[in-house]
Amino acid sequence: MSKRITHCAKYTAAASVLKAWLLLIAVLPALFSSCTRTTQLKETSQRGYTADKAMVVSAHPDATRIGVEILRKGGNAFDAAIATQFALAVAFPAAGNIGGGGFLVYRQADGSIGTLDYREMAPAAATEKMYQDAQGNVIEDLSLSGHLASGVPGSVAGMFETHQKFGSLPWAELVQPSIELARNGVVLTEKEAAGLNSNRERFIKYNKHLPYLTNENNWKAGDKLKHKDLARTLERIRDNGRDGFYKGETADLIVKEMQRGNGIISHQDLENYTAAWRQPITGKYKDYKVISMGPPSSGGVALLQLLTMVEPYNLSKYGWQSPETIQLMVEAERRAYADRAAYLGDPDFVKVPVEQLLDEDYLKDRMKSVDLARATASNEIKEGSLPVYESEQTTHLSIVDAAGNAVSVTTTLNGSYGSKVVVEGAGFLLNNEMDDFSVKPGSPNMYGLVGGKANAIAPGKRMLSSMTPTIVEKDGKLFMVVGTPGGSTIITSVYQAILNVIEHNMTMQQAVAAPRFHHQWLPDEIQHEPKAITPEVRAILQNRGYKLQERGTYGRVDAILVLPNGKLEGGADPRGDDKAAGY
């Protein structure tokens, strides 16, 4: 009997195993399908916010919301850009302020393109050596903080000029939402509260009055910050357009503020300020057309130099953040930034050899000295030899409207909260853009960038910038709208975002979120975010002679990608409170 039981038990066990195998075979297709769906869901989750017709991506949810509301009312991309920009002045005072300036790049639905330069200008009383002592030494902090650090603001003139040429809704309708936002107050995020708190002592130091941006008990997330004086300033801009800022009460308040702190911006400087329409910088990368900002921004020239220098190499085969990809991109950066220091400045004051700097043979020659076995030392690299011929606190917004018009806008105060000077009674911060001049040839600015005679200070001159608002076409159609803040890292951040999509098949959201690296010729080091370079790749690069320096996160790339099905994907940088929205 016991043997029969044992045999039965064996048969039963065998049957159970067989049953289990049959069950597994039966469910394998479902399990595979489930895995496939999980992978698809994961990929979908890594895609940014998508919209069918129109989209706004900016540095603050309130500003994005206001921009989308303007689009829904029937406004075009230019209207939305104006409304979003004024909203950023309220919601994102660290960078979006009307006391700064910037650049706008556009592509209309019919393919026509252009750029607007509303960069700040040096006051008439500015001199080439105004930040040097009697011995010719740079006076520490003088070009960075306080009243003397400010150039004549250009943002209001830029927005008004944009409306004059392209606006479809009434000017007042575009400014009003920001007035209401300023009156009602902005709910601070954790990042915004921390930024205000960390600058509290500087606000107190550089202002004769106690700025409303300070809070004795420190700001915290959820607090509401009301901008009462700024609301009144915006009302004057709403009612009087450009003259509401450059003349009348607001101009008087700016000049009085200058007099309190030995600044040099005058009524005449404000009245004389002009925004300038300029020819865009354009070029090709493989099958893509790149449209960007020309001088006095170095961004477009440097970006096209970078793309042209790496185009002959198979970056997609090497792979994202591989030693070869990083090395080639870094060597291109090293050479582009050397050229930037020597040749770029305000085209109204100096001859900028744009055509020669973008010449394909010249750029190929610049890369001939690259050796993938070793790093090129920056002291071995100078500006290229050309034939002789007669710009970290910034913010960006990208917009595409339902008709297909695209606008890429980057605006800055330069450093975070600019000069730290709040115009008493007017409620906005002034820039510290004078530091973007070469205060002394060969002397680095706050971002470590060096410059030469082409970017020397002169009355009425616009300081060199790194801002790189950019639009990309593919096969004659809109493909991408992209830009970022980040001081000297702006150019390389836009460069990487474009290549992340084109060469490494990333979604727009993945491309803007991916960790970044940067080289700017001097200092001779690869700066990189945490996780941008793996320990294995780091060891390889160090063995080839590269110095690597880990730093905190930088840049806040805001971009829009046109998907193959015609929908729009927004990439809102997770490094900030940035937001994409649309319909």
C-alpha positions as CSV (number, residue, x, y, z in Angstrom):
1,M,0.0,0.0,0.0
2,S,2.8,2.4,0.9
3,K,4.5,1.9,-2.5
4,R,1.2,2.7,-4.3
5,I,0.8,5.8,-2.2
6,T,4.4,6.9,-3.1
7,H,3.8,6.3,-6.8
8,C,0.6,8.3,-6.6
9,A,2.4,11.1,-4.9
10,K,5.1,11.1,-7.6
11,Y,2.4,11.1,-10.3
12,T,0.5,13.9,-8.5
13,A,3.7,16.0,-8.2
14,A,4.6,15.5,-11.8
15,A,1.1,16.4,-12.9
16,S,1.3,19.6,-10.8
17,V,4.6,20.6,-12.4
18,L,3.2,19.9,-15.9
19,K,0.1,21.9,-15.0
20,A,2.3,24.8,-13.8
21,W,4.3,24.7,-17.1
22,L,1.1,24.7,-19.2
23,L,-0.2,27.6,-17.2
24,L,3.0,29.5,-17.7
25,I,2.9,28.9,-21.4
26,A,-0.7,30.1,-21.5
27,V,0.1,33.3,-19.7
28,L,3.4,34.1,-21.4
29,P,1.8,36.1,-24.2
30,A,-0.1,38.1,-21.6
31,L,3.0,38.6,-19.5
32,F,5.0,39.8,-22.6
33,S,2.1,42.1,-23.6
34,S,2.1,43.5,-20.0
35,C,5.8,44.1,-20.1
36,T,5.4,45.8,-23.5
37,R,2.7,48.0,-22.2
38,T,4.8,48.9,-19.1
39,T,7.7,49.9,-21.4
40,Q,5.3,52.0,-23.5
41,L,3.8,53.6,-20.5
42,K,7.3,54.4,-19.2
43,E,8.3,56.0,-22.5
44,T,5.0,57.9,-22.6
45,S,5.6,59.2,-19.1
46,Q,9.0,60.5,-20.2
47,R,7.4,62.6,-22.9
48,G,6.5,66.1,-21.8
49,Y,3.1,67.7,-21.8
50,T,1.5,67.5,-25.3
51,A,-1.1,69.7,-27.0
52,D,-2.9,69.6,-30.3
53,K,-2.7,73.2,-31.4
54,A,-0.8,75.7,-29.3
55,M,1.7,75.8,-26.4
56,V,3.5,78.0,-23.9
57,V,6.5,76.9,-21.9
58,S,7.9,79.3,-19.4
59,A,9.7,79.6,-16.0
60,H,6.6,80.0,-13.9
61,P,3.2,78.3,-13.9
62,D,1.3,81.7,-13.5
63,A,3.2,83.1,-16.5
64,T,2.5,80.0,-18.6
65,R,-1.2,80.2,-17.6
66,I,-1.5,83.8,-18.6
67,G,0.2,83.1,-22.0
68,V,-2.2,80.2,-22.7
69,E,-5.2,82.4,-21.8
70,I,-4.1,85.0,-24.4
71,L,-3.8,82.3,-27.0
72,R,-7.3,81.0,-26.2
73,K,-8.6,84.5,-26.6
74,G,-7.4,84.5,-30.2
75,G,-4.0,86.2,-29.6
76,N,-1.0,85.1,-31.7
77,A,2.4,83.9,-30.4
78,F,3.7,87.4,-30.2
79,D,0.7,88.5,-28.0
80,A,1.3,85.5,-25.8
81,A,5.0,86.3,-25.5
82,I,4.3,89.8,-24.4
83,A,1.7,88.8,-21.8
84,T,4.0,85.9,-20.6
85,Q,7.0,88.3,-20.3
86,F,5.1,90.8,-18.2
87,A,3.7,88.0,-16.0
88,L,7.3,86.7,-15.4
89,A,8.2,90.2,-14.2
90,V,5.7,89.6,-11.4
91,A,6.0,85.9,-10.8
92,F,9.7,85.4,-11.4
93,P,11.5,88.6,-10.2
94,A,14.9,86.9,-10.0
95,A,15.1,87.0,-13.8
96,G,12.0,88.0,-15.7
97,N,12.0,91.6,-14.5
98,I,11.3,94.6,-16.6
99,G,14.5,96.1,-15.3
100,G,16.5,93.9,-17.7
101,G,16.6,93.1,-21.4
102,G,16.9,90.3,-23.9
103,F,16.3,88.9,-27.4
104,L,13.4,87.5,-29.4
105,V,13.6,85.1,-32.3
106,Y,10.5,84.4,-34.4
107,R,9.4,82.2,-37.3
108,Q,6.0,83.0,-38.7
109,A,3.7,80.3,-40.1
110,D,4.7,81.3,-43.7
111,G,8.3,80.6,-42.9
112,S,9.5,84.2,-42.6
113,I,12.0,84.8,-39.8
114,G,13.5,87.6,-37.8
115,T,15.0,88.7,-34.5
116,L,14.6,91.6,-32.1
117,D,17.5,92.9,-29.9
118,Y,16.2,94.6,-26.8
119,R,19.5,94.1,-24.9
120,E,20.4,96.7,-22.3
121,M,22.7,99.6,-23.3
122,A,25.5,101.4,-21.4
123,P,24.5,104.8,-20.2
124,A,26.0,107.9,-21.8
125,A,28.2,108.6,-18.8
126,A,29.8,105.1,-19.0
127,T,33.5,104.9,-19.7
128,E,35.8,102.1,-20.7
129,K,37.7,102.0,-17.4
130,M,34.8,102.9,-15.0
131,Y,35.3,99.7,-13.0
132,Q,39.1,100.0,-12.6
133,D,41.1,101.9,-10.0
134,A,43.8,104.4,-10.7
135,Q,46.3,101.6,-11.1
136,G,44.1,99.8,-13.6
137,N,43.0,97.0,-11.3
138,V,39.4,95.8,-11.5
139,I,37.4,97.1,-8.4
140,E,35.8,94.0,-6.9
141,D,32.0,93.8,-7.1
142,L,31.5,97.3,-8.6
143,S,30.2,95.9,-11.9
144,L,28.1,93.3,-10.2
145,S,26.1,94.9,-7.4
146,G,24.6,98.3,-6.7
147,H,23.4,101.1,-8.8
148,L,26.5,101.5,-11.0
149,A,26.2,97.9,-12.3
150,S,23.0,98.6,-14.3
151,G,22.6,99.2,-18.0
152,V,19.6,101.0,-19.5
153,P,16.7,98.5,-19.4
154,G,15.3,97.2,-22.7
155,S,12.5,94.8,-21.9
156,V,9.5,97.2,-22.0
157,A,10.8,98.7,-25.3
158,G,11.2,95.3,-26.7
159,M,7.7,94.1,-25.9
160,F,6.2,97.4,-27.1
161,E,8.2,97.1,-30.4
162,T,7.0,93.5,-30.8
163,H,3.4,94.6,-30.4
164,Q,3.7,97.4,-32.8
165,K,4.9,95.1,-35.5
166,F,3.1,91.8,-34.8
167,G,0.4,92.3,-32.1
168,S,-3.2,91.3,-32.8
169,L,-4.9,92.0,-29.4
170,P,-4.9,95.4,-27.8
171,W,-1.8,96.3,-25.8
172,A,-3.8,96.9,-22.6
173,E,-5.3,93.5,-22.8
174,L,-1.9,91.9,-22.8
175,V,-0.6,93.8,-19.8
176,Q,-3.7,93.7,-17.6
177,P,-3.3,90.0,-16.4
178,S,0.1,90.9,-14.9
179,I,-1.4,93.9,-13.1
180,E,-4.0,91.6,-11.5
181,L,-1.3,89.1,-10.6
182,A,0.8,91.8,-9.0
183,R,-2.2,93.1,-7.0
184,N,-3.5,89.8,-5.9
185,G,-0.1,88.3,-5.2
186,V,2.0,85.3,-6.2
187,V,2.0,82.2,-4.1
188,L,5.7,81.4,-3.5
189,T,7.1,78.0,-4.3
190,E,9.9,76.5,-2.1
191,K,12.5,77.5,-4.7
192,E,11.3,81.1,-4.9
193,A,11.1,81.5,-1.1
194,A,14.6,80.2,-0.8
195,G,15.9,82.5,-3.4
196,L,14.4,85.6,-1.8
197,N,15.7,84.5,1.7
198,S,19.2,83.9,0.5
199,N,19.4,87.4,-1.0
200,R,17.8,89.2,1.9
201,E,21.1,90.7,3.2
202,R,22.1,91.9,-0.2
203,F,18.7,93.6,-0.7
204,I,19.3,95.5,2.5
205,K,22.9,96.3,1.7
206,Y,22.2,97.8,-1.7
207,N,19.0,99.7,-1.1
208,K,18.5,102.9,1.0
209,H,14.9,101.7,1.6
210,L,13.8,98.3,2.9
211,P,12.7,96.4,-0.3
212,Y,9.4,94.7,-0.2
213,L,11.1,91.5,-1.3
214,T,12.5,91.1,2.2
215,N,10.7,89.3,5.0
216,E,12.1,89.6,8.6
217,N,10.9,86.1,9.4
218,N,11.9,84.6,6.1
219,W,9.6,83.6,3.3
220,K,8.3,80.1,3.1
221,A,6.5,78.1,0.5
222,G,2.8,79.0,0.3
223,D,3.3,82.7,1.4
224,K,1.8,85.2,-0.9
225,L,4.0,88.0,-2.2
226,K,2.1,91.1,-3.4
227,H,3.8,93.6,-5.8
228,K,1.8,96.8,-5.1
229,D,4.3,99.3,-6.5
230,L,4.9,97.1,-9.5
231,A,1.2,96.9,-10.2
232,R,1.1,100.7,-10.4
233,T,4.2,100.7,-12.7
234,L,2.5,98.1,-15.0
235,E,-0.7,100.3,-15.0
236,R,1.4,103.2,-16.4
237,I,2.9,100.8,-19.0
238,R,-0.7,99.6,-19.9
239,D,-2.0,103.1,-20.3
240,N,1.0,104.8,-22.0
241,G,2.9,102.0,-23.7
242,R,6.6,102.5,-24.0
243,D,6.3,106.1,-22.5
244,G,4.8,104.6,-19.4
245,F,8.3,103.3,-18.5
246,Y,10.9,105.5,-20.3
247,K,9.2,108.8,-19.5
248,G,7.0,110.3,-16.8
249,E,6.7,108.9,-13.3
250,T,8.5,105.6,-13.8
251,A,11.4,107.3,-15.4
252,D,11.5,109.8,-12.6
253,L,11.6,107.0,-10.0
254,I,14.5,105.2,-11.9
255,V,16.6,108.4,-12.0
256,K,15.9,109.2,-8.3
257,E,17.0,105.7,-7.5
258,M,20.2,106.2,-9.5
259,Q,20.9,109.4,-7.6
260,R,20.5,107.7,-4.3
261,G,23.2,105.2,-5.1
262,N,25.6,107.0,-7.4
263,G,24.3,105.4,-10.5
264,I,24.5,107.0,-13.9
265,I,21.3,106.2,-15.8
266,S,19.7,109.5,-16.8
267,H,16.3,110.7,-18.2
268,Q,18.1,111.1,-21.6
269,D,19.4,107.5,-21.5
270,L,15.9,106.2,-20.9
271,E,14.3,108.4,-23.7
272,N,17.1,107.4,-26.1
273,Y,16.8,103.7,-25.6
274,T,15.8,101.8,-28.8
275,A,15.2,98.1,-29.5
276,A,16.7,96.9,-32.9
277,W,15.3,94.5,-35.4
278,R,18.3,92.4,-36.7
279,Q,19.0,89.7,-39.2
280,P,18.9,86.3,-37.6
281,I,21.9,83.9,-37.7
282,T,21.0,80.9,-39.7
283,G,22.8,77.7,-40.7
284,K,22.4,74.0,-41.3
285,Y,23.0,70.9,-39.2
286,K,22.5,67.8,-41.4
287,D,18.8,68.1,-42.6
288,Y,17.9,70.8,-40.1
289,K,17.9,74.6,-40.4
290,V,18.9,76.5,-37.3
291,I,17.6,80.0,-36.7
292,S,19.2,81.9,-33.8
293,M,20.2,85.3,-32.4
294,G,23.2,87.2,-33.8
295,P,25.4,89.8,-32.2
296,P,25.4,91.4,-29.7
297,S,24.5,88.0,-28.6
298,S,27.3,85.5,-29.1
299,G,24.7,82.6,-28.8
300,G,23.7,82.1,-32.4
301,V,27.3,82.3,-33.8
302,A,28.7,80.0,-31.1
303,L,25.8,77.5,-31.4
304,L,26.2,77.2,-35.2
305,Q,30.0,76.9,-34.8
306,L,29.5,74.0,-32.3
307,L,27.0,72.2,-34.5
308,T,29.1,72.5,-37.6
309,M,32.3,71.4,-35.8
310,V,30.7,68.1,-34.6
311,E,28.5,67.4,-37.6
312,P,31.2,65.2,-39.4
313,Y,31.3,62.9,-36.4
314,N,28.8,60.0,-35.7
315,L,27.6,61.1,-32.2
316,S,24.6,58.9,-32.3
317,K,26.9,55.9,-32.9
318,Y,29.2,56.9,-30.1
319,G,26.2,57.3,-27.8
320,W,24.9,59.9,-25.3
321,Q,27.6,61.0,-22.8
322,S,30.1,58.5,-24.1
323,P,33.8,59.5,-23.7
324,E,34.0,60.2,-27.4
325,T,30.8,62.2,-27.6
326,I,31.8,64.3,-24.6
327,Q,35.3,64.8,-25.8
328,L,34.3,66.0,-29.3
329,M,31.6,68.3,-27.9
330,V,34.0,69.8,-25.4
331,E,36.8,70.4,-28.0
332,A,34.3,72.2,-30.1
333,E,33.2,74.3,-27.1
334,R,36.8,75.1,-26.3
335,R,37.4,76.5,-29.7
336,A,34.0,78.4,-30.0
337,Y,34.5,80.2,-26.7
338,A,38.0,81.2,-27.7
339,D,36.6,82.8,-30.8
340,R,33.8,84.4,-28.7
341,A,36.3,86.2,-26.5
342,A,38.2,87.7,-29.4
343,Y,35.7,88.6,-32.1
344,L,32.2,89.1,-30.7
345,G,30.7,92.4,-29.6
346,D,28.0,94.9,-30.4
347,P,27.7,95.1,-34.3
348,D,26.8,98.8,-34.0
349,F,30.3,99.5,-32.6
350,V,32.6,96.8,-34.0
351,K,32.9,94.8,-37.1
352,V,31.9,91.2,-36.2
353,P,33.2,88.7,-38.8
354,V,30.1,86.5,-38.6
355,E,30.5,85.0,-42.1
356,Q,34.1,84.1,-41.5
357,L,33.4,82.6,-38.1
358,L,30.7,80.3,-39.6
359,D,32.7,79.3,-42.6
360,E,32.7,75.5,-42.9
361,D,36.3,75.2,-44.0
362,Y,37.4,77.4,-41.1
363,L,35.6,75.3,-38.6
364,K,36.9,72.0,-40.1
365,D,40.4,73.5,-39.7
366,R,39.6,74.4,-36.1
367,M,38.9,70.7,-35.3
368,K,42.0,69.3,-37.1
369,S,44.0,69.5,-33.9
370,V,41.6,67.3,-32.0
371,D,43.1,64.1,-30.8
372,L,40.7,61.6,-29.2
373,A,43.7,60.1,-27.3
374,R,44.3,63.3,-25.3
375,A,42.8,66.6,-24.2
376,T,43.7,69.8,-26.0
377,A,45.0,72.2,-23.4
378,S,43.2,75.6,-23.5
379,N,46.6,77.4,-23.5
380,E,47.2,75.6,-26.8
381,I,44.0,77.1,-28.2
382,K,43.6,80.7,-29.3
383,E,41.0,82.4,-31.5
384,G,41.1,81.2,-35.1
385,S,43.1,83.1,-37.7
386,L,40.5,84.9,-39.9
387,P,41.0,86.8,-43.1
388,V,41.4,90.5,-42.6
389,Y,38.2,92.5,-43.4
390,E,37.4,96.3,-43.7
391,S,26.1,86.2,-21.9
392,E,23.0,83.4,-14.3
393,Q,19.9,85.0,-14.0
394,T,18.0,84.8,-17.1
395,T,14.7,83.3,-18.1
396,H,13.3,81.9,-21.3
397,L,9.9,81.2,-22.9
398,S,8.9,79.3,-26.0
399,I,5.6,79.7,-27.7
400,V,3.8,78.1,-30.7
401,D,0.3,79.3,-31.6
402,A,-2.5,77.5,-33.4
403,A,-1.5,79.1,-36.8
404,G,2.0,77.8,-36.5
405,N,3.8,81.0,-35.5
406,A,6.7,80.4,-33.2
407,V,8.5,82.7,-30.8
408,S,11.6,82.1,-28.7
409,V,12.4,84.8,-26.1
410,T,15.2,85.0,-23.6
411,T,15.3,87.9,-21.1
412,T,17.8,88.6,-18.3
413,L,18.9,90.7,-15.4
414,N,22.3,88.9,-15.6
415,G,22.9,87.7,-12.0
416,S,20.1,86.4,-9.8
417,Y,18.0,89.4,-8.8
418,G,20.4,91.5,-10.9
419,S,22.1,94.4,-9.1
420,K,19.9,93.7,-6.0
421,V,18.6,97.3,-6.4
422,V,14.8,97.7,-6.2
423,V,13.6,101.0,-7.7
424,E,11.8,102.6,-4.8
425,G,8.1,103.2,-5.6
426,A,8.3,101.3,-8.9
427,G,8.6,97.8,-7.5
428,F,11.1,96.2,-9.9
429,L,14.8,95.2,-9.8
430,L,17.5,96.6,-12.0
431,N,20.0,94.5,-13.9
432,N,23.7,94.2,-13.4
433,E,24.4,93.7,-17.1
434,M,27.4,96.1,-17.1
435,D,29.4,93.1,-15.9
436,D,28.9,91.5,-19.3
437,F,31.2,94.0,-20.9
438,S,34.9,93.4,-20.7
439,V,35.5,95.6,-17.7
440,K,39.2,95.0,-18.5
441,P,40.5,93.0,-21.4
442,G,41.4,89.5,-20.2
443,S,39.6,89.9,-16.9
444,P,36.8,87.3,-16.3
445,N,33.3,88.3,-15.6
446,M,31.0,86.7,-13.0
447,Y,30.7,83.6,-15.2
448,G,34.4,83.3,-15.8
449,L,34.2,84.5,-19.4
450,V,37.0,86.7,-20.6
451,G,36.7,89.2,-23.4
452,G,38.7,91.7,-25.4
453,K,38.5,95.1,-27.1
454,A,35.4,94.2,-29.2
455,N,33.4,94.1,-26.0
456,A,34.9,97.1,-24.2
457,I,32.5,99.5,-22.5
458,A,31.3,102.5,-24.5
459,P,28.4,104.9,-24.1
460,G,25.2,103.6,-25.9
461,K,26.9,100.2,-26.6
462,R,25.2,96.9,-25.9
463,M,27.1,94.4,-23.9
464,L,27.9,90.9,-25.3
465,S,25.5,88.2,-24.3
466,S,25.3,84.4,-24.3
467,M,21.6,84.3,-24.8
468,T,20.6,81.8,-27.5
469,P,16.9,81.8,-28.3
470,T,16.6,79.4,-31.2
471,I,14.2,77.9,-33.6
472,V,14.9,74.8,-35.7
473,E,13.2,73.7,-38.9
474,K,13.2,70.3,-40.5
475,D,12.3,69.9,-44.2
476,G,11.1,73.5,-44.3
477,K,8.7,73.0,-41.4
478,L,8.8,74.1,-37.8
479,F,10.6,71.4,-35.7
480,M,11.7,72.9,-32.4
481,V,11.6,76.1,-30.3
482,V,14.3,76.2,-27.6
483,G,16.2,78.4,-25.2
484,T,17.4,78.7,-21.6
485,P,18.9,80.9,-18.9
486,G,22.3,80.0,-17.4
487,G,24.9,82.7,-18.1
488,S,27.9,81.3,-20.0
489,T,26.3,77.8,-20.0
490,I,23.3,79.0,-22.1
491,I,25.0,78.2,-25.4
492,T,26.1,74.7,-24.4
493,S,22.7,73.9,-22.8
494,V,20.9,74.7,-26.1
495,Y,23.5,72.8,-28.0
496,Q,23.0,69.7,-25.9
497,A,19.2,69.9,-26.0
498,I,19.2,70.0,-29.8
499,L,21.6,67.1,-30.1
500,N,19.8,65.1,-27.5
501,V,16.7,65.1,-29.7
502,I,18.4,64.8,-33.1
503,E,21.2,62.5,-32.4
504,H,20.1,60.6,-29.3
505,N,16.4,60.2,-30.1
506,M,15.2,61.7,-26.8
507,T,11.7,63.2,-26.3
508,M,11.7,67.0,-25.7
509,Q,11.2,66.4,-22.0
510,Q,14.0,64.0,-21.7
511,A,16.3,66.3,-23.7
512,V,15.7,69.3,-21.3
513,A,15.9,67.1,-18.2
514,A,19.1,65.2,-19.1
515,P,22.1,66.1,-17.0
516,R,24.5,68.5,-18.7
517,F,28.2,69.4,-19.1
518,H,30.0,72.5,-20.1
519,H,33.4,73.9,-21.2
520,Q,34.1,77.5,-22.0
521,W,37.8,77.5,-22.9
522,L,38.8,79.3,-19.7
523,P,38.9,78.0,-17.0
524,D,40.2,74.8,-18.6
525,E,37.8,72.3,-17.1
526,I,34.7,70.3,-17.9
527,Q,32.0,71.5,-15.5
528,H,29.2,69.0,-15.2
529,E,26.1,68.4,-13.2
530,P,25.8,65.4,-10.9
531,K,25.1,62.2,-12.9
532,A,26.1,63.9,-16.2
533,I,29.3,61.8,-16.4
534,T,29.5,58.3,-15.1
535,P,32.5,57.2,-12.9
536,E,33.7,55.0,-15.7
537,V,33.6,57.8,-18.3
538,R,35.1,60.2,-15.8
539,A,38.1,57.9,-15.4
540,I,38.6,57.6,-19.2
541,L,38.5,61.4,-19.7
542,Q,40.8,62.1,-16.8
543,N,43.3,59.6,-18.2
544,R,43.1,61.6,-21.5
545,G,44.1,64.7,-19.6
546,Y,40.8,66.4,-18.9
547,K,40.1,68.2,-15.6
548,L,36.5,67.6,-14.4
549,Q,34.7,69.8,-11.9
550,E,31.3,68.8,-10.6
551,R,28.9,71.6,-9.9
552,G,25.3,72.1,-9.1
553,T,22.5,72.0,-11.6
554,Y,22.3,74.9,-14.1
555,G,20.1,76.2,-16.8
556,R,16.3,75.9,-17.2
557,V,15.7,74.8,-20.8
558,D,12.1,75.5,-22.0
559,A,11.4,74.0,-25.4
560,I,8.7,72.8,-27.7
561,L,9.0,70.0,-30.2
562,V,6.6,69.4,-33.2
563,L,5.9,65.7,-33.2
564,P,5.5,63.6,-36.4
565,N,1.7,63.6,-35.9
566,G,1.7,67.4,-35.8
567,K,1.1,67.6,-32.0
568,L,3.3,69.7,-29.8
569,E,5.4,68.4,-27.0
570,G,6.6,70.8,-24.3
571,G,9.8,70.3,-22.4
572,A,9.7,72.1,-19.1
573,D,13.0,71.9,-17.2
574,P,12.5,70.1,-13.8
575,R,15.4,72.2,-12.4
576,G,13.0,75.0,-11.7
577,D,9.2,75.6,-11.4
578,D,8.9,75.7,-15.1
579,K,5.6,74.7,-16.7
580,A,4.3,73.7,-20.2
581,A,0.6,74.2,-21.0
582,G,-1.5,74.6,-24.1
583,Y,-4.6,73.3,-25.9
